[in-house]
Amino acid sequence: MNRLELPSALVDCDWLAAHLTHPDLVVLDASWHMPAAGRDGEQEWRRQRITGARFFDFDRRIKDPHSPLPHMLPDESLFSREVSALGIENRHCLVVYDSCGIFSAPRAWWMFRAMGHERVAVLDGGLPAWLAAGLPLEQGEPAPAPAGRFVARRQSTWIADAGQVETALQDEGYRVLDARSRERFSGEAPDPRPGVRPGHMPGAFCLPFGELLEQGRLLPRTELARKLAPLLAAEQRLVCSCGSGVTAAIVALAAHLAGHERVAVYDGSWAEWGGSSSLPVRLGQ
């Protein structure tokens, strides 16, 4: 069988269905929900999933266990160990989906890119699109996957910390885009996390992730480019932020698809920035 190649960082249900049994392919369910939703992505995966999908738990397992912030990117050693336990190897093509359409899957896509794995894509429309198409599903307790051997190689260009964001906010060669709602960005709406201040980073721009989606799918690339054009010049480096580094990855994926190559996610995002009294905050748009 020929080596499998992903057509893009975004694939549709038809492509995935046509390649579902290819030995180079691993499908990952990276569903995660805001705590207030009262939903558990792993429990939902056990009840119903794309055939053969393995659960990628970036909230409880594949995260930095020492950080007080939610689901921060772990070190190479932990990432390699947990990903290998899922039966993943560096040779594999990965397709990641979530149960909302496009919500948390781009976070897993970004994590793999940040750990040096380029052969990864997001399923456009996620599980809802797969269900609507009547494609194969699996229920119940999954069979354990045989262990693989995955070696992570951290790529710092995909990752930004608070110090780098502070510098980027003062540099015309960068643009910081915040994926939160305009109400949270302006401070009109309180932050859902206790102790986190309302508002935004001085110099950041607001691009709510929902404005890049339509019915759980990313807008066409030309539309993504049109949305980004007033905010991001072709020569600028992009840093994406949000509440806790999840929906920032939607903006990162959209920018990548629109042709922007220098894209990073601020992992700590507003959970870190808004929770620190030493970092500046601005209210209003």
matplotlib code that plots the C-alpha trace (Angstrom):
import matplotlib.pyplot as plt

x = [0.0, 1.3, 2.5, -0.4, -0.1, -2.5, -3.9, -3.9, -4.1, -7.9, -9.6, -13.2, -15.3, -15.1, -11.3, -11.2, -13.8, -11.8, -8.6, -9.9, -8.3, -5.0, -2.1, -0.5, -3.6, -4.5, -7.7, -7.9, -10.8, -9.7, -13.1, -13.0, -15.7, -15.7, -16.2, -19.6, -20.9, -20.9, -19.8, -16.9, -15.2, -13.8, -17.1, -18.7, -15.9, -16.6, -20.2, -19.7, -16.7, -15.4, -14.4, -10.9, -10.6, -8.3, -8.9, -6.4, -6.8, -4.9, -6.8, -6.0, -3.1, -1.2, -0.4, 2.2, 1.4, 3.4, 1.6, -1.2, -2.7, -5.2, -3.9, -0.5, 1.8, 3.9, 7.6, 8.9, 9.3, 5.7, 4.3, 6.4, 5.4, 1.6, 1.4, 3.4, 0.9, -1.8, -0.1, 1.2, 4.5, 6.3, 5.4, 1.7, -0.7, -3.1, -6.6, -8.0, -11.7, -14.0, -17.6, -18.5, -17.4, -14.4, -13.6, -10.9, -9.4, -7.2, -5.6, -4.4, -3.3, -1.2, 0.3, 1.6, 3.0, 4.6, 6.2, 7.6, 4.9, 3.8, 1.6, -1.5, -4.9, -8.2, -11.5, -13.7, -17.1, -15.8, -18.1, -21.4, -20.4, -19.4, -22.8, -24.7, -22.9, -23.9, -20.3, -18.9, -19.1, -17.9, -19.4, -18.4, -15.1, -12.3, -9.7, -6.3, -4.0, -0.6, 2.1, 4.0, 7.2, 6.8, 9.7, 8.7, 10.9, 9.7, 9.5, 9.7, 8.5, 5.0, 4.9, 4.8, 5.1, 4.1, 7.5, 7.4, 3.9, 4.9, 7.7, 5.3, 2.8, 5.4, 6.7, 5.1, 6.5, 4.1, 0.3, -1.4, -4.9, -7.3, -9.9, -12.2, -15.6, -15.7, -17.5, -14.7, -12.1, -13.6, -14.2, -18.0, -18.3, -16.5, -13.9, -15.4, -12.3, -12.2, -9.4, -8.9, -9.3, -11.6, -10.2, -7.4, -3.7, -2.8, -2.1, -3.9, -6.7, -9.9, -10.8, -13.5, -13.0, -16.7, -16.3, -14.1, -16.7, -20.0, -22.1, -19.2, -16.9, -14.1, -14.9, -13.3, -9.7, -10.5, -13.0, -10.4, -7.9, -10.5, -11.2, -7.5, -6.4, -7.5, -5.7, -2.6, -0.1, 1.6, 5.0, 3.9, 4.4, 1.2, 0.6, -2.8, -4.3, -7.7, -8.9, -6.7, -5.0, -7.7, -9.7, -6.5, -5.5, -8.6, -7.2, -3.7, -5.2, -7.2, -4.1, -2.0, -4.6, -4.8, -1.0, 0.5, 3.6, 4.9, 2.2, 2.4, 0.0, 0.3, -0.1, -0.9, -3.4, -5.7, -5.8, -2.1, -2.2, -5.4, -4.5, -1.2, -1.3, 2.1, 0.8, -1.0, -4.7, -6.9, -10.7, -12.8, -12.3]
y = [0.0, 3.5, 5.9, 8.0, 11.8, 14.3, 16.8, 19.7, 20.5, 20.2, 17.1, 16.4, 13.3, 11.9, 11.9, 10.3, 7.7, 6.7, 6.2, 5.0, 1.6, 2.7, 1.4, 4.8, 6.5, 7.1, 8.9, 10.8, 12.2, 15.3, 16.4, 18.8, 21.0, 24.0, 22.9, 24.7, 22.5, 19.4, 17.1, 14.6, 14.1, 10.8, 9.4, 10.5, 8.9, 5.6, 5.8, 6.8, 7.5, 7.3, 3.7, 3.1, 6.5, 6.8, 9.4, 12.2, 13.7, 17.0, 18.2, 15.4, 13.3, 14.9, 18.1, 19.7, 18.1, 20.8, 23.9, 25.5, 26.6, 24.3, 21.8, 23.4, 21.8, 19.1, 18.5, 16.2, 13.2, 13.1, 13.9, 11.1, 8.6, 9.4, 9.5, 6.3, 4.6, 5.5, 3.4, 6.4, 6.5, 9.3, 7.6, 8.0, 10.5, 11.8, 13.1, 14.8, 15.5, 16.7, 16.3, 20.0, 20.2, 22.5, 23.4, 21.5, 19.4, 22.3, 22.3, 18.7, 19.7, 22.5, 20.3, 17.9, 20.6, 22.1, 18.7, 18.4, 16.2, 17.8, 14.8, 15.9, 17.4, 18.3, 16.8, 19.7, 19.4, 16.8, 14.1, 16.0, 16.0, 12.3, 11.5, 13.5, 11.6, 8.2, 7.0, 4.1, 4.4, 2.3, 2.1, 0.7, -0.1, 0.1, -2.6, -1.4, -0.1, -1.8, 0.6, 2.6, 4.6, 8.4, 10.8, 14.4, 17.3, 20.6, 23.4, 26.7, 28.7, 27.3, 28.3, 31.7, 32.4, 35.6, 37.2, 36.7, 38.0, 41.2, 41.7, 40.9, 43.5, 46.2, 45.0, 46.0, 42.8, 40.8, 40.7, 39.2, 38.0, 37.1, 34.4, 35.2, 36.8, 40.6, 40.9, 39.1, 41.0, 44.4, 43.3, 43.7, 40.0, 38.6, 35.8, 32.4, 31.5, 32.8, 35.4, 36.1, 39.8, 41.0, 42.8, 42.2, 42.7, 46.3, 46.1, 42.9, 42.6, 40.6, 37.9, 35.7, 32.1, 31.7, 34.3, 31.8, 29.1, 28.3, 25.4, 23.7, 24.0, 26.4, 29.0, 28.4, 29.5, 32.6, 33.7, 33.0, 35.1, 37.9, 37.8, 37.9, 40.5, 43.6, 42.3, 40.5, 41.5, 38.8, 39.7, 39.8, 36.9, 35.9, 35.0, 33.6, 33.8, 32.9, 31.8, 28.8, 28.0, 25.9, 28.2, 30.1, 27.1, 27.6, 31.0, 29.4, 26.7, 29.2, 31.4, 28.4, 27.4, 31.0, 30.8, 32.4, 30.3, 32.1, 31.2, 30.6, 29.9, 31.6, 28.5, 30.3, 32.7, 34.7, 32.2, 33.2, 36.9, 37.9, 35.9, 37.8, 41.2, 42.0, 41.9, 44.9, 44.8, 47.1, 47.4, 48.4, 47.6]
z = [0.0, -0.9, 1.8, 3.0, 2.6, 4.1, 1.5, 4.0, 7.7, 7.3, 5.8, 5.2, 6.0, 2.5, 2.6, 6.1, 5.2, 2.1, 4.1, 7.4, 7.2, 5.9, 8.1, 8.2, 9.7, 13.3, 14.2, 17.5, 19.4, 21.2, 22.6, 25.5, 27.0, 29.2, 32.8, 33.0, 30.2, 32.5, 29.7, 29.7, 26.4, 27.3, 28.5, 25.2, 23.2, 25.0, 24.1, 20.5, 18.3, 14.7, 14.1, 15.5, 17.1, 20.2, 22.9, 23.1, 26.6, 26.7, 29.8, 32.3, 30.9, 28.1, 30.0, 32.2, 35.6, 37.5, 36.1, 38.0, 34.7, 32.9, 30.2, 29.5, 26.9, 28.6, 28.1, 25.3, 27.6, 28.9, 25.5, 23.9, 26.5, 26.4, 22.7, 22.3, 24.7, 22.2, 19.6, 17.7, 15.9, 14.0, 10.7, 11.3, 9.7, 12.4, 11.9, 15.0, 15.6, 18.4, 19.2, 18.7, 15.0, 15.3, 18.9, 20.8, 18.0, 16.7, 20.2, 19.6, 16.1, 17.5, 20.2, 17.6, 15.5, 18.5, 19.2, 15.7, 14.0, 10.7, 9.5, 11.4, 10.3, 11.8, 10.6, 9.3, 11.0, 13.4, 14.8, 13.9, 10.2, 10.4, 12.0, 9.4, 6.6, 8.2, 8.3, 10.4, 14.2, 17.1, 20.6, 24.0, 25.6, 22.9, 22.4, 23.7, 21.1, 20.9, 22.1, 19.5, 19.7, 19.2, 19.7, 20.3, 19.2, 20.6, 18.1, 19.9, 17.0, 17.5, 21.2, 23.0, 26.7, 28.6, 28.2, 24.5, 24.3, 26.2, 23.6, 20.7, 21.8, 21.4, 18.1, 14.7, 13.3, 15.4, 15.8, 18.9, 18.2, 21.0, 20.2, 23.1, 22.6, 22.2, 25.5, 27.4, 25.4, 26.4, 30.0, 29.7, 30.6, 33.6, 33.1, 34.0, 36.1, 39.7, 40.3, 36.6, 35.7, 32.8, 29.8, 27.4, 26.7, 25.7, 21.9, 21.2, 18.7, 19.0, 16.5, 18.2, 17.0, 16.2, 13.4, 11.6, 11.7, 10.1, 11.4, 13.0, 10.0, 9.2, 6.6, 3.1, 2.9, 0.9, 3.6, 6.3, 4.5, 4.1, 7.9, 8.7, 6.2, 8.2, 11.3, 10.1, 7.4, 5.4, 6.8, 10.5, 12.9, 14.6, 18.3, 19.1, 22.6, 24.2, 27.6, 28.2, 24.9, 23.3, 20.9, 20.2, 18.2, 16.0, 15.0, 14.5, 12.2, 10.2, 9.7, 8.7, 6.2, 4.9, 4.1, 7.2, 8.2, 11.3, 13.8, 17.6, 20.4, 23.8, 25.9, 29.2, 27.4, 29.5, 32.4, 33.0, 31.8, 33.5, 36.6, 37.1, 38.8, 37.3, 33.7, 32.2, 31.4, 29.3, 29.3, 26.3, 22.6]

ax = plt.figure().add_subplot(projection="3d")
ax.plot(x, y, z, "-o")
ax.set_aspect("equal")
plt.show()
